[in-house]
Amino acid sequence: MDLLDQQTVVRVAHAVRAAGLDIEQLAARTGLDAEVLTARLEVASPFTVTELVLVAMVLDCDSTDLVAASPRSGAADV
């Protein structure tokens, strides 16, 4: 898994904890399988766009907040 996928997992896990939810609750609210969510959070496979949108809806946040990468140091504005 690449760095962006790993950062996404960290952001999702943080948002889930901040919302006070566990995997089973998140699964029930998103309609996603708890085993799939567990695999995603264990960095076994990347989140799909659909999964991220569903998670963001449940967590009442913007899906882009879950995947926004840190700016590269020294990167020039284009």
GIMOVEN-V403957 format. One line per field, one symbol per residue. ss: DSSP state (h for helix, s for strand, l for the rest). psi: psi as a letter, one per 40 degrees, with the letter a starting at -180 (. if undefined). burial: b if it has 24 or more other C-alpha atoms within 12 Angstrom, else e. A space follows every 50 residues. Layout:
BEGIN
ss: ???
psi: ???
burial: ???
END
This chain:
BEGIN
ss: llhhhhhhhhhhhhhhhhllllhhhhhhhhlllhhhhhhhhlllllllhh hhhhhhhhhlllhhhhhlllllllllll
psi: iiddddddddddddddddefiiddddddddeihdddddddeefdiiiidd ddddddddefihdddeehiiihhehih.
burial: eeeebbbbbbbbbebbeeeeeebeebeeebebeeeebeebbeeeebbeee bbbbbbebbeeebebbbeeeeeeeeeee
END
